[in-house]
Amino acid sequence: MSPMPKSRILLLYISEVSGHHQATIAIENALKIVEPEVETLNLNAFNYTNPITEKIINRLYLGVIKRTPGIWDYLYDNPAVLQRTQKIKELIHKHNSLKLKKLFDEFRPDAVVCSQAFPCGMVADFKKTTHSTIPLIGVLTDYAPHSYWIYDNVDCFITPSQEVKERFIQKGVCAEKIIPYGIPINPKFSLSHKKEELAVKFGLEITKPLILAMGGGQGIGPLKKIVSAFKKMRIDSQLAVITGNNNKLYNKLDKKIQSSKKKVILYKFVNNVDELMELATIIITKAGGLTTAEALAKGLPMVIIKPLPGQEEINTTYFLNKGAAVKITDDKLFPQFIQGLLSNPSMLKAMRAAALSMSKPNASIDIAKLVLDKARVYSLLRSNIR
């Protein structure tokens, strides 16, 4: 009996510095844990099909969310906008079909995983026009299941929670297609570390609370205000700040922390966020899907400050209702708010318990197993047809 051929999995995302990309990386890592021989192609779908347009759209998006976030709030999951853009989407998908055909002919995937609605819709329409039966799995990375995801030719949707599954059902998606495995994060977030060793590694004191502040890959959010407020706090604590790819912000903060009498450590990108989260007492962050899923896996209480309209507002409401997060609405109250939280161990304990109860640290492994199962079935069927 000949051995099973290795599976080929195509993973599609948009935007290099994004939670969508981190999600496909997490799934790719998990695929290689479950099946070491698997062949993967992790591709920025927007850049592949429309490289020039991608740069323009990314700049527009960042400009909108930084300067006029209300516009994004209006566009997000708006039925009227969805209806008006339907013809445009169909034209874009048709225009991209030749490039998709070339990609599929060259790589010959056994399954396709999409962490964002744009490539998912593009592949769904491609399946429809070519009568393909290749498994297509859509992986949601926010607690906001918008209608741009919904296509008949998607075989399976992975949602962050049962509640999101129910909301997707209300939008007309068949319940059998939806599996609430969670948001895929790097499997290493399920591992534990010795905090004493981590404190030595980062040059921090284990006896003092550590505040971790993040602004996502783009370094968005009031990180400068957080550093300024931290310097005014009376409670003896430490601060770690991650600015992502925002080099301008990093340079400004680097100068700002020189005058701090309390311990502040500053990073750009780091590959060991899991270790910092394990050591942290609280995290101050936007409400992006990947960062919050990682925080939940570490049982880390979240302080959400200025979430973006649309998906981040919905994520925030979800965490507030579950008791895993609190929200600051006024920057001026930051020092008193954080001091009060750090001085309330019973509240922190309750928030940690709530976070852990919601966490799905094995989501990427569960998704990988599902994808590989579907890929093997499709590969066998394709072989039999020949």
N, C-alpha and C positions, 0 to 999 in steps of 0.2 A: 504494500500500500504506500503510495507516494505521500510525502509530507505535505501538510497544508502550506500553500504559498503565504509569504508574509503579507500582512495587510498594509494597504496604502490609505492613509487618512489625510484629507485636505482640510486645513483649518483656516478660516477666513475671518478677518477683523477689519476695522478701519482706524486710522490714526496710530502712529508709532508710539507716542507717549500717551497711553490711555489705559483705562481699566479693561477695555475690550481686548487689547493686545495682551495684557497680563493674564486675562482669563484663558486665552488660547495657549499661552506659554504654560500655564498650570495644567491644562488638559494634555498638552503635548508631553510634559514631564511625566504625568500619570500614565499615559499610554505606554511610555517606554519602561515604566516600572511593571505594568501588567504584562506587556508583551515586548521584551527587549529588542526583538527583531523587527518591530513595526517600522514602516517607512512613513515619515510625515513631511508635509509641506505646509509651513505656517506663513500665510501670505496676507499682506495688506491689500485687500480686494479693490479698494477705491484707487489706490496708487497704481495697481496693476492695470485697471481698465481705463482710468482717467487721471494720469499723473499730474497734469497741469491743473485740472479742475480741483484735484484734492488739495493742493497747496492753497488755492484761493478760498475754498470752502473752510479749511481749517483756520485760516486767518480771520475770515468773517465770523466764524463761530466763537473764537476766542474774543474778538472785539465785541460781539453782542453780549456774551455772558459777563464781560468785565464792565462794559459801559452802559448797556441798555438791557439788563436781564429780563425786563418785562416782556420784551419781544419774544424771547425764547419761551417764556411762560405761556404766551398766547399760541405759539406754534406747536407746543408739546401736546401730543395726543388730542388735537383739535379736529373733530369730525368734519368740519367745514373745510379746513385746510387739507385734510386727507382726501376728501372728495375732489377738490379742485386740482390737486397734484397727481391724481390717478393717471391721467393721460401722459403727463410728463414722465412719471415713473416708467410707464410702459414703453415710451420712446427710448428712455435711457437704457432699460433692460434689453430692448431690441438692438440698440446700438452696440451694447457690450457683448452680445451673444457670440459674435465671431471670436472675440478674445477668449471667452469662456470655453468655447469649443476647442480652441487651440490648447488651452490649459488642460482640459479634460482628456484630450487625445494624447497629450504628451505624458501627463502624470498618471492617468488611468486610476483615479481614486476608487476605493471601495466604499467610502462614506465621506460625507462633507459635514463639518461642524462650523457653525457661524455664531459669533458672539455679539453680533449687531444686526439690526433689522435690514440695513441696506444690502449687504451681501446675501443675507438669507432670502430676501425677496428676489434678488437677481437670479440666484440658483433655482429658486422655486419656479420662476417663469421659464428658465432654461429647461428645466425638467418637463414642464408642460408642453413647450414647443417641440422638444425632441423625443417626447414620450419615454423619457428615462425613468427608471425605477430605483436609481441610486438613493440610498438612505440620506436624508437631509435632517440634521438635528440643530435646532435653534436653542441657544443657551442665553437666557436672560441674566443680566448682571446688575439689575436694579429691582426694587420692590414696586415697580411701576410698569405694569404690563400694557404698553400702548398698542394701538391698533395697527401701527406700521409693520408689526411683526406678522400679522395674520395673512397666511397664504394657504391654499388648499394642498399644495404639494410639499408642505413641510411634514415629515413623518413623525417628528417628536419634538416637544418643547420641554426644556428643563427650566423650572422656576425656582426662585430662592426659597419659597415657603408654600405651605398649604393654602394660606390666605391668598397669595398671588395666583395660585392655580384656580381657586374659586372665582377670582376676578376675570381670569382668562376664559373660564367657562361661560361667565355672564356675557362676554364679548362674542360668544358663538363658537369657541374652539371645543372640539370633542374632548371629553374628559379623559378618554383612553390615550389620547396623544400627549397628555401633560404629566410629567413626573417631577415632584418637588424635591429634587436631590440637593438643592442649594447652589450658591454661587461658587464656582471653582476657584480655589486658592491653592497655592503651592503646598504639597503634602507636608512639607517641613513644619507648617504651623500647627500640626497635631503633635509635634515632639515637645518634650519638656527639657528645660535647662536648669542648671544650678545657679540660682540668683547671685550667690556670693562670687562665683567665678565670673559671671557676666559683669558684675559691678567692677571687679578688678580690670577686666578687659577694656571697659569703656572709661575707666578712671573716675567712677562715680562712688558715692557712699551709700551702702546698702541700708543704712538707718534713716536716710532722708527720702521723702517722697520725690518721685521723678515724674515730671510733666513732659509728655511727648506731644509736640505740635507738628502737624503735617498739612500741606496744602495740595496734595496729589502730585502727579508727575509734572504738572505745569507750575507748581508753586503758587496756586491761586488762594486767595484768602488774606485776612488781616494779620499775617505773621509778624509784620513790623510792630503792630499795636500789641500783639501778644508779648513780644520781647520787652517792649516799654512797660507794659503793665506788670510783667513778672519782676522787673527791677524794683517796682514799688511795693511788692507784696511783703508783708511782715513775717509770714510763716517761713521757716527755714526749709527750703526745697531746692530742687535742681531742675533744669530745663534742657531738653534735647529738641532741636529744630531740624526738620528735613525740608529743603527747598526744591527738590526735584531738579528739573533742567532750567530753572529760573536763575541763571548766573548773575543777573543784575541784582536780584533780591539777595542772593547769597553774599555778594560783595558789600552791600549796604549793611546787612546784619552782622557781617564779620567786623565791621568798624564799630557797630553799635554795641556789641557785647564786650568790647575791650574795657568799658567802664563799669561792667557789672561786678558787684562784690560777691554775687552768688554764682554757683557753677552753671555755665551754659556751654553746651557742646553743639556744634553746627555741622550739618552734612548737606551734600548735594544728593546724589543718588547713593543708596546703600543696598547691599544685597542681603543684609541681615536684619531687616525690619522685624522679623519674628523675635529676635533676641531683645531688641529695644522694647518691643511690646510686652515681652514677658517680664522685663525689669520695671516697666512703667507702672505708675499708680493710676494715672488717668491719661487719656489721649484727647487733645483738642484738634478737631479736624473738620473738613467738609464732610458731607454725607455721601461720598461716592461709594458705589457698590462693593468694589474690591477691598478698599481700605476698611470699611465697616465690617465686612465679612471676616477679614483677618483679625480685627479687634475682637469680634465675637468669639472666634476660635481660641483666643488667648484670655477670654473672660475679662476684657479690659473695659472699664467704664468710659463712656464717650461723652465728651462735651462738644456739642455741635454749635458752630458759630458761623453765621451768614451762609446757610446752604443756598445753592443756586436754585432758581425757580425750576419747575418741572420735576424731573426724577429725584433730585436731591431733597426737595421739599417733601415729596411723598415718602422717600426713605426716612427722613427725619421724623415725620409723624408716626411712622411704623415703630421706630425705636423708642420714641417717647411713650407711646401707648403700651409698649412691652416693658418699660421700666429699665431699659438698658442704657438710656442716654438722657441727658438734660440739654437744654438749649439756652444760649445766651443771646438776647436780642439787643442789648445795649453795651457797646464796647467800654463805656465809662465805668460800668459796674463789674468789669472783668476781675480786678484784684480781689474785691470783697467776695464775689461769687466763688472764685476758685479757692480762696482761703476757707470759706464756709464749707465747701465740699470736702476739702482735704482734712478738715477738722471734724468730719462726721463719719467715723468708721462704720457705723451701722448702715448708713445710706450707701457707702461704697461697697460694702459686703452684699447688700441687696442688688445693686446694679451688676456686680460681678456674677452673681447667681443667675440673674435674668439674661445676661449676655451668654453665659455658657448653655443655658437651657434653649436658646435660639440657634446656637452655633451648629454648623454642619461641616466640620473640618475635613471629612472624608469625601466631600462632594466631587472633587476632581477624579478620585479613584473610581467612585461609583459611575461617573459619566464615562470615563475611559472604558470600563467594562461593558457598559451598554453600547457604546460606539463600536467596539471590537466585535461584539456579538452580532450586531446588525451588519457590519462589514463582512464577516465570515459568511453569513447567510447569502448576502448579495453576491459575493465572490463565487460561491458554489453554484448559485443559479446562473450566473454569467458563464461559468465553465460548462454547465450542462447544456446551455443554449447552443454553444459552439459544437 
